[in-house]
C-alpha cells in the first residue's frame, strides 16, 4: 500500500512538471478572427491599420478581408502553417508561418519571404517577419 501511494505521488509530480504544448486542429481554428495586435520587424502597427480586417478560416481555406479580399489554402500541422494565395493580392504566393492558440488568442507569425519557418513569435530585428494576434468573433461579433 505504501509503495502504491509513493508511485501515485511520484506520477502526479512528474505529470505536473511537464507542460504539453497543444497545437490546435482544424476545427479549433475554424471561424472569424479579428486582429488585436500586429507587428513587423519589431515595430507595433497602429490599430487603425488593421481594425477593419477579418480572417475567416474554414478547414483548409482562408479569406482575409482587408483593403482588398485575399483567398487561399492553408496547410498546417504541429504549429507550422503554409499559406498559398489563390485569389487577390497574394495570388500565386507562398508564405510560411508558425501559429499557436493560447488564452483564446490565435497568434500567427508569418515569414513574408516564405523561405523558412520563423523560429519564434518575436519580430524584432527580423524585417520579413510579421506577427498578427487574433481574437475569435463570438456569434458573428467580437
The first five atom37 places (N, CA, C, CB, O) and aatype in JSON, in Angstrom:
{
  "aatype": [20, 20, 20, 20, 20, 20, 20, 20, 20, 20, 20, 20, 20, 20, 20, 20, 20, 20, 20, 20, 20, 20, 20, 20, 20, 20, 20, 20, 20, 20, 20, 20, 20, 20, 20, 20, 20, 20, 20, 20, 20, 20, 20, 20, 20, 20, 20, 20, 20, 20, 20, 20, 20, 20, 20, 20, 20, 20, 20, 20, 20, 20, 20, 20, 20, 20, 20, 20, 20, 20, 20, 20, 20, 20, 20, 20, 20, 20, 20, 20, 20, 20, 20, 20, 20, 20, 20, 20, 20, 20, 20, 20, 20, 20, 20, 20, 20, 20, 20, 20, 20, 20, 20, 20, 20, 20, 20, 20, 20, 20, 20, 20, 20, 20, 20, 20, 20, 20, 20, 20, 20, 20, 20, 20, 20, 20, 20, 20, 20, 20, 20, 20, 20, 20, 20, 20, 20, 20, 20, 20, 20, 20],
  "atom_mask": [
    [1, 1, 1, 1, 1],
    [1, 1, 1, 1, 1],
    [1, 1, 1, 1, 1],
    [1, 1, 1, 1, 1],
    [1, 1, 1, 1, 1],
    [1, 1, 1, 1, 1],
    [1, 1, 1, 1, 1],
    [1, 1, 1, 1, 1],
    [1, 1, 1, 1, 1],
    [1, 1, 1, 1, 1],
    [1, 1, 1, 1, 1],
    [1, 1, 1, 1, 1],
    [1, 1, 1, 1, 1],
    [1, 1, 1, 1, 1],
    [1, 1, 1, 1, 1],
    [1, 1, 1, 1, 1],
    [1, 1, 1, 1, 1],
    [1, 1, 1, 1, 1],
    [1, 1, 1, 1, 1],
    [1, 1, 1, 1, 1],
    [1, 1, 1, 1, 1],
    [1, 1, 1, 1, 1],
    [1, 1, 1, 1, 1],
    [1, 1, 1, 1, 1],
    [1, 1, 1, 1, 1],
    [1, 1, 1, 1, 1],
    [1, 1, 1, 1, 1],
    [1, 1, 1, 1, 1],
    [1, 1, 1, 1, 1],
    [1, 1, 1, 1, 1],
    [1, 1, 1, 1, 1],
    [1, 1, 1, 1, 1],
    [1, 1, 1, 1, 1],
    [1, 1, 1, 1, 1],
    [1, 1, 1, 1, 1],
    [1, 1, 1, 1, 1],
    [1, 1, 1, 1, 1],
    [1, 1, 1, 1, 1],
    [1, 1, 1, 1, 1],
    [1, 1, 1, 1, 1],
    [1, 1, 1, 1, 1],
    [1, 1, 1, 1, 1],
    [1, 1, 1, 1, 1],
    [1, 1, 1, 1, 1],
    [1, 1, 1, 1, 1],
    [1, 1, 1, 1, 1],
    [1, 1, 1, 1, 1],
    [1, 1, 1, 1, 1],
    [1, 1, 1, 1, 1],
    [1, 1, 1, 1, 1],
    [1, 1, 1, 1, 1],
    [1, 1, 1, 1, 1],
    [1, 1, 1, 1, 1],
    [1, 1, 1, 1, 1],
    [1, 1, 1, 1, 1],
    [1, 1, 1, 1, 1],
    [1, 1, 1, 1, 1],
    [1, 1, 1, 1, 1],
    [1, 1, 1, 1, 1],
    [1, 1, 1, 1, 1],
    [1, 1, 1, 1, 1],
    [1, 1, 1, 1, 1],
    [1, 1, 1, 1, 1],
    [1, 1, 1, 1, 1],
    [1, 1, 1, 1, 1],
    [1, 1, 1, 1, 1],
    [1, 1, 1, 1, 1],
    [1, 1, 1, 1, 1],
    [1, 1, 1, 1, 1],
    [1, 1, 1, 1, 1],
    [1, 1, 1, 1, 1],
    [1, 1, 1, 1, 1],
    [1, 1, 1, 1, 1],
    [1, 1, 1, 1, 1],
    [1, 1, 1, 1, 1],
    [1, 1, 1, 1, 1],
    [1, 1, 1, 1, 1],
    [1, 1, 1, 1, 1],
    [1, 1, 1, 1, 1],
    [1, 1, 1, 1, 1],
    [1, 1, 1, 1, 1],
    [1, 1, 1, 1, 1],
    [1, 1, 1, 1, 1],
    [1, 1, 1, 1, 1],
    [1, 1, 1, 1, 1],
    [1, 1, 1, 1, 1],
    [1, 1, 1, 1, 1],
    [1, 1, 1, 1, 1],
    [1, 1, 1, 1, 1],
    [1, 1, 1, 1, 1],
    [1, 1, 1, 1, 1],
    [1, 1, 1, 1, 1],
    [1, 1, 1, 1, 1],
    [1, 1, 1, 1, 1],
    [1, 1, 1, 1, 1],
    [1, 1, 1, 1, 1],
    [1, 1, 1, 1, 1],
    [1, 1, 1, 1, 1],
    [1, 1, 1, 1, 1],
    [1, 1, 1, 1, 1],
    [1, 1, 1, 1, 1],
    [1, 1, 1, 1, 1],
    [1, 1, 1, 1, 1],
    [1, 1, 1, 1, 1],
    [1, 1, 1, 1, 1],
    [1, 1, 1, 1, 1],
    [1, 1, 1, 1, 1],
    [1, 1, 1, 1, 1],
    [1, 1, 1, 1, 1],
    [1, 1, 1, 1, 1],
    [1, 1, 1, 1, 1],
    [1, 1, 1, 1, 1],
    [1, 1, 1, 1, 1],
    [1, 1, 1, 1, 1],
    [1, 1, 1, 1, 1],
    [1, 1, 1, 1, 1],
    [1, 1, 1, 1, 1],
    [1, 1, 1, 1, 1],
    [1, 1, 1, 1, 1],
    [1, 1, 1, 1, 1],
    [1, 1, 1, 1, 1],
    [1, 1, 1, 1, 1],
    [1, 1, 1, 1, 1],
    [1, 1, 1, 1, 1],
    [1, 1, 1, 1, 1],
    [1, 1, 1, 1, 1],
    [1, 1, 1, 1, 1],
    [1, 1, 1, 1, 1],
    [1, 1, 1, 1, 1],
    [1, 1, 1, 1, 1],
    [1, 1, 1, 1, 1],
    [1, 1, 1, 1, 1],
    [1, 1, 1, 1, 1],
    [1, 1, 1, 1, 1],
    [1, 1, 1, 1, 1],
    [1, 1, 1, 1, 1],
    [1, 1, 1, 1, 1],
    [1, 1, 1, 1, 1],
    [1, 1, 1, 1, 1],
    [1, 1, 1, 1, 1],
    [1, 1, 1, 1, 1],
    [1, 1, 1, 1, 1]
  ],
  "atom_positions": [
    [[0.82, -1.19, 0.0], [0.0, 0.0, 0.0], [0.87, 1.25, 0.0], [-0.94, 0.0, 1.2], [0.58, 2.23, -0.7]],
    [[1.95, 1.22, 0.81], [2.85, 2.36, 0.89], [3.51, 2.62, -0.46], [3.91, 2.13, 1.97], [3.69, 3.77, -0.85]],
    [[3.88, 1.54, -1.18], [4.51, 1.69, -2.49], [3.52, 2.28, -3.49], [5.02, 0.34, -2.99], [3.9, 3.12, -4.31]],
    [[2.28, 1.86, -3.43], [1.26, 2.39, -4.33], [1.06, 3.89, -4.1], [-0.07, 1.65, -4.13], [0.92, 4.64, -5.06]],
    [[1.05, 4.3, -2.86], [0.91, 5.73, -2.54], [2.1, 6.52, -3.07], [0.78, 5.93, -1.01], [1.93, 7.59, -3.64]],
    [[3.31, 5.99, -2.89], [4.51, 6.67, -3.39], [4.5, 6.76, -4.91], [5.77, 5.94, -2.92], [4.87, 7.79, -5.47]],
    [[4.09, 5.7, -5.57], [4.01, 5.7, -7.04], [2.99, 6.72, -7.51], [3.65, 4.3, -7.57], [3.24, 7.45, -8.47]],
    [[1.85, 6.78, -6.85], [0.81, 7.75, -7.21], [1.32, 9.18, -7.04], [-0.45, 7.53, -6.36], [1.11, 10.01, -7.92]],
    [[1.97, 9.46, -5.93], [2.51, 10.8, -5.68], [3.59, 11.15, -6.7], [3.08, 10.91, -4.25], [3.61, 12.26, -7.24]],
    [[4.49, 10.2, -6.98], [5.56, 10.44, -7.95], [4.99, 10.7, -9.34], [6.52, 9.25, -7.99], [5.46, 11.58, -10.05]],
    [[3.97, 9.93, -9.72], [3.33, 10.12, -11.02], [2.7, 11.5, -11.11], [2.27, 9.04, -11.26], [2.82, 12.17, -12.14]],
    [[2.04, 11.94, -10.05], [1.41, 13.26, -10.03], [2.46, 14.35, -10.22], [0.65, 13.47, -8.71], [2.26, 15.27, -11.03]],
    [[3.57, 14.27, -9.48], [4.6, 15.3, -9.58], [5.27, 15.29, -10.95], [5.64, 15.12, -8.49], [5.57, 16.35, -11.5]],
    [[5.51, 14.12, -11.5], [6.11, 14.05, -12.84], [5.16, 14.63, -13.88], [6.46, 12.61, -13.2], [5.59, 15.37, -14.77]],
    [[3.9, 14.31, -13.78], [2.93, 14.84, -14.74], [2.8, 16.35, -14.6], [1.56, 14.18, -14.54], [2.61, 17.04, -15.6]],
    [[2.91, 16.87, -13.4], [2.8, 18.31, -13.16], [4.04, 19.05, -13.65], [2.58, 18.58, -11.69], [3.96, 20.24, -13.94]],
    [[5.17, 18.37, -13.74], [6.41, 19.03, -14.1], [6.52, 19.3, -15.59], [7.58, 18.2, -13.66], [7.34, 20.13, -16.0]],
    [[5.73, 18.64, -16.4], [5.82, 18.8, -17.84], [4.57, 19.49, -18.37], [6.01, 17.44, -18.53], [3.45, 19.17, -17.97]],
    [[4.78, 20.43, -19.27], [3.67, 21.09, -19.94], [3.6, 20.56, -21.36], [3.82, 22.64, -19.91], [4.59, 20.59, -22.08]],
    [[2.46, 20.1, -21.74], [2.28, 19.6, -23.09], [1.79, 20.75, -23.96], [1.29, 18.39, -23.13], [0.76, 21.35, -23.66]],
    [[2.52, 21.05, -25.02], [2.1, 22.09, -25.95], [1.11, 21.48, -26.91], [3.32, 22.72, -26.7], [1.43, 20.52, -27.62]],
    [[-0.07, 22.02, -26.94], [-1.12, 21.5, -27.81], [-1.29, 22.43, -28.99], [-2.46, 21.35, -27.03], [-1.56, 23.62, -28.84]],
    [[-1.12, 21.88, -30.17], [-1.34, 22.65, -31.38], [-2.79, 22.45, -31.8], [-0.35, 22.24, -32.51], [-3.28, 21.32, -31.84]],
    [[-3.46, 23.53, -32.11], [-4.87, 23.4, -32.46], [-5.06, 22.61, -33.74], [-5.51, 24.78, -32.6], [-4.22, 22.64, -34.64]],
    [[-6.18, 21.91, -33.81], [-6.51, 21.23, -35.05], [-7.4, 22.13, -35.88], [-7.19, 19.86, -34.77], [-7.75, 23.23, -35.46]],
    [[-7.78, 21.66, -37.05], [-8.53, 22.48, -37.99], [-9.82, 23.02, -37.39], [-8.85, 21.7, -39.22], [-10.13, 24.2, -37.57]],
    [[-10.56, 22.19, -36.69], [-11.85, 22.65, -36.18], [-11.7, 23.76, -35.14], [-12.62, 21.48, -35.59], [-12.59, 24.59, -35.01]],
    [[-10.6, 23.78, -34.41], [-10.38, 24.84, -33.42], [-10.05, 26.17, -34.07], [-9.25, 24.43, -32.48], [-10.29, 27.23, -33.48]],
    [[-9.5, 26.14, -35.27], [-9.16, 27.38, -35.96], [-10.31, 27.91, -36.81], [-7.94, 27.17, -36.83], [-10.3, 29.07, -37.21]],
    [[-11.29, 27.07, -37.1], [-12.42, 27.5, -37.93], [-13.15, 28.66, -37.28], [-13.38, 26.33, -38.17], [-13.39, 28.67, -36.07]],
    [[-13.52, 29.64, -38.1], [-14.29, 30.77, -37.61], [-13.75, 32.09, -38.13], [-14.31, 30.78, -36.1], [-12.85, 32.13, -38.97]],
    [[-14.31, 33.16, -37.6], [-13.9, 34.52, -37.97], [-13.02, 35.1, -36.87], [-15.15, 35.43, -38.21], [-13.36, 35.04, -35.69]],
    [[-11.9, 35.65, -37.26], [-10.91, 36.18, -36.34], [-10.62, 37.64, -36.66], [-9.61, 35.34, -36.4], [-10.47, 38.0, -37.83]],
    [[-10.54, 38.47, -35.62], [-10.19, 39.89, -35.76], [-8.81, 40.14, -35.16], [-11.26, 40.8, -35.07], [-8.53, 39.7, -34.05]],
    [[-7.93, 40.84, -35.9], [-6.62, 41.14, -35.32], [-6.74, 42.14, -34.17], [-5.68, 41.7, -36.4], [-7.5, 43.1, -34.24]],
    [[-5.98, 41.88, -33.11], [-5.96, 42.79, -31.96], [-4.57, 43.41, -31.77], [-6.39, 42.05, -30.68], [-4.44, 44.44, -31.11]],
    [[-3.54, 42.79, -32.35], [-2.18, 43.33, -32.32], [-1.46, 42.86, -33.57], [-1.41, 42.89, -31.03], [-1.65, 41.73, -34.03]],
    [[-0.61, 43.74, -34.11], [0.22, 43.36, -35.24], [1.57, 44.06, -35.12], [-0.47, 43.72, -36.59], [1.67, 45.19, -34.64]],
    [[2.61, 43.36, -35.56], [3.94, 43.96, -35.61], [4.71, 43.38, -36.79], [4.72, 43.74, -34.28], [4.47, 42.25, -37.21]],
    [[5.63, 44.18, -37.3], [6.51, 43.73, -38.37], [7.9, 44.26, -38.06], [6.0, 44.21, -39.78], [8.08, 45.44, -37.75]],
    [[8.88, 43.39, -38.15], [10.25, 43.79, -37.88], [10.45, 44.41, -36.51], [10.7, 44.75, -38.91], [11.37, 45.2, -36.32]],
    [[9.61, 44.06, -35.55], [9.73, 44.58, -34.19], [8.94, 45.85, -33.93], [11.14, 44.83, -33.89], [8.9, 46.32, -32.79]],
    [[8.32, 46.42, -34.96], [7.54, 47.65, -34.79], [6.06, 47.33, -34.71], [7.8, 48.64, -35.94], [5.5, 46.67, -35.59]],
    [[5.42, 47.8, -33.63], [3.97, 47.62, -33.47], [3.25, 48.5, -34.49], [3.52, 47.97, -32.02], [3.62, 49.65, -34.7]],
    [[2.22, 47.95, -35.1], [1.42, 48.71, -36.05], [0.25, 49.35, -35.32], [0.91, 47.81, -37.21], [-0.31, 48.76, -34.39]],
    [[-0.14, 50.56, -35.73], [-1.3, 51.2, -35.08], [-2.59, 50.46, -35.43], [-1.41, 52.68, -35.51], [-2.75, 49.97, -36.55]],
    [[-3.49, 50.39, -34.48], [-4.74, 49.65, -34.66], [-5.55, 50.17, -35.84], [-5.58, 49.74, -33.39], [-6.32, 49.42, -36.44]],
    [[-5.39, 51.43, -36.19], [-6.14, 52.0, -37.32], [-5.79, 51.31, -38.63], [-5.88, 53.5, -37.43], [-6.57, 51.35, -39.58]],
    [[-4.62, 50.69, -38.7], [-4.23, 49.99, -39.93], [-4.91, 48.64, -40.1], [-2.74, 49.8, -39.94], [-5.01, 48.14, -41.22]],
    [[-5.39, 48.05, -39.01], [-5.94, 46.69, -39.13], [-7.29, 46.5, -38.47], [-4.98, 45.72, -38.56], [-7.81, 45.38, -38.47]],
    [[-7.88, 47.53, -37.9], [-9.12, 47.36, -37.14], [-10.29, 46.86, -37.98], [-9.5, 48.66, -36.5], [-11.23, 46.28, -37.44]],
    [[-10.26, 47.07, -39.29], [-11.37, 46.6, -40.13], [-11.08, 45.25, -40.78], [-11.67, 47.63, -41.21], [-11.91, 44.75, -41.54]],
    [[-9.93, 44.66, -40.5], [-9.58, 43.38, -41.11], [-10.29, 42.22, -40.42], [-8.07, 43.16, -41.07], [-10.66, 42.3, -39.24]],
    [[-10.47, 41.15, -41.18], [-11.05, 39.93, -40.63], [-10.45, 38.73, -41.36], [-12.61, 39.93, -40.74], [-10.37, 38.73, -42.59]],
    [[-10.04, 37.72, -40.61], [-9.55, 36.46, -41.15], [-10.6, 35.4, -40.91], [-8.18, 36.06, -40.52], [-11.03, 35.19, -39.77]],
    [[-11.03, 34.75, -41.98], [-12.01, 33.67, -41.87], [-11.32, 32.37, -42.28], [-13.28, 33.95, -42.76], [-10.78, 32.26, -43.38]],
    [[-11.34, 31.4, -41.37], [-10.74, 30.09, -41.64], [-11.84, 29.05, -41.64], [-9.63, 29.74, -40.59], [-12.64, 28.98, -40.71]],
    [[-11.86, 28.24, -42.69], [-12.78, 27.12, -42.76], [-11.98, 25.92, -43.26], [-14.0, 27.43, -43.71], [-11.76, 25.75, -44.46]],
    [[-11.55, 25.09, -42.32], [-10.72, 23.92, -42.61], [-9.43, 24.36, -43.31], [-11.49, 22.89, -43.47], [-8.59, 25.01, -42.69]],
    [[-9.26, 24.02, -44.59], [-8.02, 24.38, -45.28], [-8.16, 25.62, -46.15], [-7.56, 23.22, -46.13], [-7.27, 25.92, -46.94]],
    [[-9.26, 26.34, -46.02], [-9.47, 27.56, -46.81], [-9.45, 28.78, -45.91], [-10.8, 27.49, -47.59], [-9.88, 28.74, -44.76]],
    [[-8.95, 29.88, -46.46], [-8.98, 31.14, -45.71], [-9.44, 32.27, -46.62], [-7.6, 31.46, -45.11], [-9.27, 32.23, -47.84]],
    [[-10.02, 33.27, -46.0], [-10.36, 34.53, -46.65], [-9.88, 35.63, -45.71], [-11.92, 34.65, -46.96], [-10.23, 35.63, -44.53]],
    [[-9.09, 36.54, -46.22], [-8.66, 37.7, -45.44], [-9.33, 38.92, -46.05], [-7.1, 37.85, -45.42], [-9.07, 39.29, -47.19]],
    [[-10.2, 39.54, -45.26], [-10.87, 40.76, -45.69], [-10.1, 41.93, -45.11], [-12.38, 40.78, -45.23], [-10.05, 42.12, -43.89]],
    [[-9.5, 42.7, -45.99], [-8.74, 43.88, -45.58], [-9.09, 44.99, -46.58], [-7.18, 43.59, -45.54], [-10.26, 45.17, -46.92]],
    [[-8.09, 45.73, -47.05], [-8.34, 46.74, -48.07], [-8.88, 46.08, -49.34], [-7.04, 47.54, -48.37], [-9.64, 46.69, -50.09]],
    [[-8.47, 44.85, -49.55], [-8.99, 44.01, -50.63], [-9.22, 42.62, -50.03], [-8.0, 43.96, -51.87], [-8.9, 42.38, -48.86]],
    [[-9.76, 41.73, -50.83], [-10.03, 40.37, -50.34], [-8.95, 39.43, -50.87], [-11.45, 39.89, -50.78], [-8.63, 39.43, -52.06]],
    [[-8.4, 38.64, -49.97], [-7.37, 37.67, -50.3], [-7.9, 36.29, -49.92], [-6.02, 37.99, -49.55], [-8.4, 36.1, -48.82]],
    [[-7.79, 35.34, -50.85], [-8.29, 33.98, -50.59], [-7.19, 32.98, -50.9], [-9.55, 33.68, -51.43], [-6.34, 33.2, -51.76]],
    [[-7.24, 31.85, -50.18], [-6.25, 30.84, -50.45], [-6.45, 29.58, -49.65], [-4.9, 31.37, -50.19], [-7.51, 29.32, -49.08]],
    [[-5.38, 28.79, -49.62], [-5.39, 27.48, -48.98], [-4.36, 27.47, -47.85], [-5.09, 26.35, -50.01], [-3.26, 28.01, -47.98]],
    [[-4.75, 26.84, -46.75], [-3.87, 26.66, -45.6], [-3.53, 25.19, -45.45], [-4.53, 27.2, -44.3], [-4.38, 24.32, -45.58]],
    [[-2.28, 24.93, -45.17], [-1.86, 23.6, -44.75], [-1.14, 23.79, -43.43], [-0.93, 22.89, -45.84], [-0.16, 24.53, -43.36]],
    [[-1.62, 23.13, -42.38], [-0.99, 23.33, -41.09], [-0.92, 22.04, -40.3], [-1.74, 24.37, -40.3], [-1.78, 21.16, -40.38]],
    [[0.16, 21.99, -39.52], [0.41, 20.81, -38.71], [1.52, 21.13, -37.71], [0.8, 19.58, -39.59], [2.52, 21.75, -38.06]],
    [[1.33, 20.7, -36.48], [2.35, 20.82, -35.43], [2.9, 22.23, -35.27], [3.48, 19.87, -35.73], [4.11, 22.42, -35.11]],
    [[2.03, 23.22, -35.32], [2.45, 24.59, -35.09], [3.04, 25.3, -36.29], [3.44, 24.61, -34.01], [3.46, 26.45, -36.19]],
    [[3.08, 24.62, -37.43], [3.58, 25.24, -38.66], [2.44, 25.39, -39.66], [4.73, 24.39, -39.29], [1.5, 24.6, -39.68]],
    [[2.55, 26.43, -40.47], [1.49, 26.72, -41.42], [2.11, 27.12, -42.77], [0.56, 27.85, -40.89], [3.08, 27.88, -42.82]],
    [[1.53, 26.59, -43.84], [1.88, 27.02, -45.19], [0.65, 27.67, -45.79], [2.37, 25.81, -46.08], [-0.44, 27.11, -45.74]],
    [[0.83, 28.86, -46.34], [-0.27, 29.67, -46.85], [-0.04, 29.87, -48.34], [-0.38, 31.03, -46.09], [1.0, 30.39, -48.76]],
    [[-1.02, 29.46, -49.13], [-0.93, 29.57, -50.58], [-2.03, 30.5, -51.08], [-1.03, 28.18, -51.26], [-3.21, 30.17, -50.99]],
    [[-1.64, 31.67, -51.59], [-2.61, 32.62, -52.12], [-3.17, 32.13, -53.45], [-1.97, 34.0, -52.3], [-2.42, 31.77, -54.35]],
    [[-4.51, 32.12, -53.56], [-5.17, 31.65, -54.79], [-5.93, 32.76, -55.5], [-6.13, 30.52, -54.46], [-6.17, 32.67, -56.7]],
    [[-6.31, 33.82, -54.78], [-7.03, 34.94, -55.38], [-6.71, 36.2, -54.58], [-8.57, 34.68, -55.43], [-6.52, 36.14, -53.37]],
    [[-6.65, 37.31, -55.27], [-6.37, 38.58, -54.59], [-4.91, 38.97, -54.73], [-6.74, 38.48, -53.13], [-4.18, 38.45, -55.57]],
    [[-4.5, 39.88, -53.88], [-3.16, 40.46, -53.97], [-2.04, 39.42, -53.78], [-3.01, 41.55, -52.94], [-0.94, 39.61, -54.29]],
    [[-2.3, 38.35, -53.07], [-1.29, 37.33, -52.82], [-1.43, 36.09, -53.7], [-1.34, 36.91, -51.38], [-0.86, 35.04, -53.4]],
    [[-2.18, 36.22, -54.78], [-2.35, 35.1, -55.72], [-0.98, 34.62, -56.2], [-3.25, 35.51, -56.93], [-0.15, 35.42, -56.64]],
    [[-0.76, 33.31, -56.11], [0.49, 32.72, -56.57], [1.63, 32.77, -55.56], [0.91, 33.39, -57.8], [2.71, 32.26, -55.83]],
    [[1.4, 33.38, -54.4], [2.46, 33.49, -53.39], [2.32, 32.38, -52.34], [2.41, 34.87, -52.72], [1.24, 31.87, -52.07]],
    [[3.47, 32.03, -51.76], [3.53, 31.04, -50.69], [4.22, 31.68, -49.49], [4.29, 29.74, -51.14], [5.34, 32.19, -49.6]],
    [[3.55, 31.65, -48.35], [4.12, 32.17, -47.11], [4.22, 31.02, -46.11], [3.25, 33.34, -46.53], [3.37, 30.14, -46.06]],
    [[5.28, 31.05, -45.32], [5.42, 30.1, -44.23], [5.13, 30.84, -42.92], [6.86, 29.45, -44.21], [5.35, 32.04, -42.82]],
    [[4.64, 30.11, -41.94], [4.29, 30.73, -40.67], [4.31, 29.7, -39.56], [2.89, 31.4, -40.75], [4.33, 28.49, -39.8]],
    [[4.32, 30.2, -38.34], [4.08, 29.37, -37.16], [2.84, 29.94, -36.47], [5.32, 29.34, -36.19], [2.51, 31.11, -36.63]],
    [[2.16, 29.09, -35.71], [0.94, 29.56, -35.06], [0.76, 28.87, -33.71], [-0.29, 29.31, -35.96], [1.31, 27.8, -33.45]],
    [[-0.03, 29.53, -32.87], [-0.41, 28.93, -31.6], [-1.75, 29.52, -31.18], [0.68, 29.18, -30.49], [-2.08, 30.66, -31.5]],
    [[-2.51, 28.71, -30.48], [-3.79, 29.13, -29.92], [-3.64, 29.07, -28.41], [-4.99, 28.23, -30.43], [-3.48, 27.99, -27.83]],
    [[-3.7, 30.24, -27.78], [-3.43, 30.32, -26.35], [-4.31, 31.4, -25.74], [-1.92, 30.61, -26.08], [-4.36, 32.52, -26.24]],
    [[-5.0, 31.07, -24.66], [-5.88, 32.03, -23.98], [-6.88, 32.68, -24.94], [-5.05, 33.11, -23.3], [-7.14, 33.88, -24.87]],
    [[-7.43, 31.87, -25.82], [-8.44, 32.3, -26.8], [-7.9, 33.32, -27.8], [-9.62, 32.89, -26.08], [-8.68, 34.05, -28.41]],
    [[-6.59, 33.37, -27.97], [-5.97, 34.23, -28.98], [-5.17, 33.36, -29.93], [-5.06, 35.31, -28.32], [-4.42, 32.47, -29.52]],
    [[-5.33, 33.62, -31.22], [-4.58, 32.93, -32.26], [-3.44, 33.84, -32.69], [-5.5, 32.56, -33.48], [-3.66, 34.93, -33.22]],
    [[-2.22, 33.38, -32.47], [-1.03, 34.13, -32.9], [-0.46, 33.45, -34.12], [0.04, 34.22, -31.75], [-0.21, 32.24, -34.12]],
    [[-0.25, 34.23, -35.17], [0.38, 33.72, -36.39], [1.57, 34.62, -36.7], [-0.64, 33.67, -37.6], [1.42, 35.83, -36.86]],
    [[2.75, 34.02, -36.79], [3.95, 34.75, -37.17], [4.34, 34.28, -38.57], [5.12, 34.51, -36.14], [4.74, 33.14, -38.78]],
    [[4.22, 35.19, -39.53], [4.45, 34.91, -40.94], [5.88, 35.27, -41.32], [3.45, 35.68, -41.81], [6.42, 36.27, -40.86]],
    [[6.48, 34.45, -42.16], [7.72, 34.83, -42.83], [7.31, 35.27, -44.22], [8.78, 33.63, -42.86], [6.98, 34.44, -45.07]],
    [[7.32, 36.57, -44.47], [6.85, 37.1, -45.74], [7.75, 36.71, -46.9], [6.74, 38.6, -45.67], [7.32, 36.76, -48.06]],
    [[8.99, 36.31, -46.62], [9.89, 35.83, -47.67], [9.51, 34.4, -48.07], [11.35, 35.87, -47.2], [9.78, 33.98, -49.19]],
    [[8.88, 33.66, -47.16], [8.42, 32.31, -47.46], [9.51, 31.27, -47.59], [7.64, 32.33, -48.69], [9.24, 30.16, -48.03]],
    [[10.75, 31.61, -47.21], [11.85, 30.67, -47.43], [12.09, 29.71, -46.27], [13.1, 31.43, -47.7], [12.76, 28.69, -46.45]],
    [[11.57, 30.02, -45.08], [11.66, 29.09, -43.95], [10.64, 29.52, -42.9], [13.1, 29.05, -43.35], [10.02, 30.57, -43.01]],
    [[10.48, 28.68, -41.9], [9.51, 28.98, -40.84], [10.17, 29.86, -39.77], [8.96, 27.68, -40.21], [11.34, 29.65, -39.45]],
    [[9.44, 30.82, -39.23], [10.0, 31.6, -38.12], [10.36, 30.67, -36.96], [9.0, 32.69, -37.66], [9.71, 29.64, -36.76]],
    [[11.38, 31.04, -36.21], [11.8, 30.21, -35.08], [11.03, 30.57, -33.81], [13.29, 30.36, -34.84], [11.08, 29.82, -32.83]],
    [[10.34, 31.7, -33.81], [9.57, 32.12, -32.65], [8.61, 33.23, -33.04], [10.5, 32.59, -31.52], [8.48, 33.57, -34.21]],
    [[7.95, 33.78, -32.05], [6.93, 34.8, -32.29], [7.45, 36.22, -32.09], [5.74, 34.56, -31.39], [6.65, 37.15, -32.0]],
    [[8.74, 36.4, -32.03], [9.37, 37.71, -31.88], [9.8, 38.22, -33.25], [10.59, 37.65, -30.89], [10.46, 37.49, -33.99]],
    [[9.44, 39.46, -33.61], [9.78, 40.0, -34.93], [10.92, 41.01, -34.88], [8.56, 40.65, -35.53], [11.41, 41.43, -35.93]],
    [[11.35, 41.41, -33.7], [12.38, 42.44, -33.57], [13.66, 42.04, -34.31], [12.69, 42.71, -32.08], [14.19, 40.95, -34.11]],
    [[14.13, 42.95, -35.16], [15.35, 42.72, -35.92], [15.18, 41.76, -37.08], [16.41, 42.2, -35.02], [16.16, 41.34, -37.7]],
    [[13.94, 41.4, -37.38], [13.66, 40.45, -38.46], [12.64, 41.09, -39.41], [13.13, 39.08, -37.9], [11.43, 40.89, -39.23]],
    [[13.1, 41.85, -40.4], [12.19, 42.64, -41.23], [11.2, 41.84, -42.08], [12.99, 43.5, -42.13], [10.21, 42.39, -42.54]],
    [[11.45, 40.55, -42.29], [10.5, 39.76, -43.09], [9.46, 39.04, -42.23], [11.25, 38.75, -43.93], [8.6, 38.35, -42.76]],
    [[9.54, 39.21, -40.89], [8.56, 38.55, -40.02], [7.43, 39.5, -39.66], [9.24, 38.03, -38.75], [7.66, 40.66, -39.29]],
    [[6.22, 38.98, -39.77], [5.01, 39.75, -39.47], [4.18, 38.93, -38.48], [4.18, 40.06, -40.78], [3.83, 37.79, -38.76]],
    [[3.88, 39.52, -37.34], [3.09, 38.85, -36.3], [1.72, 39.47, -36.22], [3.8, 38.92, -34.93], [1.57, 40.69, -36.14]],
    [[0.71, 38.62, -36.25], [-0.66, 39.08, -36.06], [-1.3, 38.21, -34.98], [-1.49, 39.02, -37.39], [-1.25, 36.98, -35.04]],
    [[-1.89, 38.87, -33.99], [-2.58, 38.18, -32.9], [-4.06, 38.46, -33.09], [-2.07, 38.66, -31.48], [-4.49, 39.61, -33.17]],
    [[-4.85, 37.39, -33.15], [-6.28, 37.47, -33.44], [-7.12, 37.04, -32.25], [-6.62, 36.62, -34.66], [-6.69, 36.24, -31.42]],
    [[-8.3, 37.58, -32.18], [-9.32, 37.16, -31.21], [-10.51, 36.67, -32.03], [-9.74, 38.35, -30.22], [-10.92, 37.32, -32.99]],
    [[-11.05, 35.53, -31.64], [-12.17, 34.94, -32.38], [-13.45, 35.71, -32.11], [-12.34, 33.46, -32.0], [-13.75, 36.07, -30.98]],
    [[-14.21, 35.95, -33.19], [-15.52, 36.58, -33.04], [-16.49, 35.56, -32.46], [-16.03, 37.13, -34.39], [-16.46, 34.39, -32.82]],
    [[-17.35, 36.0, -31.58], [-18.37, 35.15, -30.99], [-19.72, 35.51, -31.58], [-18.4, 35.28, -29.44], [-20.11, 36.67, -31.56]],
    [[-20.44, 34.52, -32.12], [-21.77, 34.75, -32.7], [-21.76, 35.89, -33.69], [-22.78, 35.03, -31.6], [-22.67, 36.72, -33.7]],
    [[-20.72, 35.94, -34.55], [-20.66, 36.96, -35.57], [-20.14, 38.3, -35.1], [-21.99, 37.15, -36.15], [-19.92, 39.2, -35.91]],
    [[-19.94, 38.47, -33.8], [-19.42, 39.74, -33.26], [-18.24, 39.43, -32.36], [-20.53, 40.52, -32.47], [-18.16, 38.35, -31.77]],
    [[-17.34, 40.38, -32.26], [-16.18, 40.21, -31.37], [-16.57, 40.41, -29.94], [-15.07, 41.17, -31.74], [-15.72, 40.31, -29.05]]
  ]
}
